[in-house]
Amino acid sequence: MVVDVFDPVGQTLACLAQAERVLNGALEGKYLEDLEEEFQVYWGGELCLLDIQDVHAELQAVVMTPSESGVFGAITDDYQRTLRKLQAIKRGGKQAPWPAFCVSTGIKPRPNLDVWPPKTVGQFLNWQGGLDVNCRKALERKMLKALQNGAPGVVLMVHSPLVRYCVGVLFRDSAVSGKRILRNKSWLYERRLFRLEGVRIDDCYVAERNTPGVRTLAGKKIVLVGAGTIGGYLAEMLVKAGAGTSGGQLIVVDPDYLFPQNLGRHRLGFSHLFKHKADALSEELTGVSPGCKISGVVEDVRHVELRGVDLLVNATGEEALGHWLCRYAREQPTLTVWIEGPGSAVRGLLKASNRSACFRCLCDANREGALLATEEPVEPLMAGNGCEGLYVPFPASVSVQAASLAAEMVQAWCSEEPAPALRTRVIDQTRTLATPDCDPLANADCPACCT
Ligand SMILES: [Zn+2]
């Protein structure tokens, strides 16, 4: 429903009439499914971050100190990874972890109309017993186990078909510490219950959330050559698509430093000046995605071992190096991305099979006037003839479009739908596209990939 902002009175009356209808229906026992849907809203409580890749693994809870309000804690199957994430949001005090457990149920939660919300462990277990007796038993068993093991508290997550919701129970109350107290079932039932709202922060969720059903880059070993203007933006897009997570790795190779002349069109800013681009970029992206395994290699790629890599991405924009990589890494699927001339077009070429053209094959074809990006010839345009050294002038917006094209092609490779292997996007609107996206074949005489 779109609210008509020019009719506030009429719209408010319509909302009230609708609310009356729904509430009457709810009192008559209708809309049970709707109430289930709304459950999370009414469960409330502090946030409990869920950083769980494998629910069957042993779980722990990182519990915040009382001063860190707003977030109760986090449940994790990898304590160190979750600590990095919490440190990135400046949280995660030095408390010993609590045990945590996940209990599954096939029943969707619905509020209990008698006692709501549950404030003690006893009320919580009663409510659970009304929904799913087995789930109730399992929850009580886990709580008693933690209690008997002398844990300071326990966090439980109920994994229901609709939602994951959590509770926390503090066993060690500072007011009674030191005293011998009888810790049995009835003592447990009296404990205060912390209702917790589960919020997923696991890497799978972050990468899959915006593209449901699409494969992510999780688990892949990807080497990105070039942490320059294209590589910087591209690395971030790859990380957001799951690169470096779930056992995967993203390796950024670049021997150069970040200088002031780079800042105007680089993903990195002033705080990284005079650092190696590869190191600075991995540092920056570790903050963007602390669960991601990303490393910088400050080295000429010609000295880097590339065997065993799932995908090699060349974002250096250096033609000669591109030819060399076609030869040296011809066993690896390779994506080359570059900017044509002074930003007239951006192009990407993926070589994922022996039959496809490599970057050298394409450059040879271009010299003969075939497979060109634009109808109009690209005039070489250079700036900086002084002591800064030569460079090709184009703005950051062009690099971002090259990075976007490359990210799209990496996604296509990951989904095993690599075609078309040669893609061109004309940026300068005074120019005309010469070669529609296609799948050029390798040239049998290519010195890089065929001989
Ligand atoms: Zn070739």
Residues whose N, C-alpha, C, O or C-beta is under 5 A from the ligand:
A	BS01	ZN	A357 C358 R360 C361 C446 A448 C449
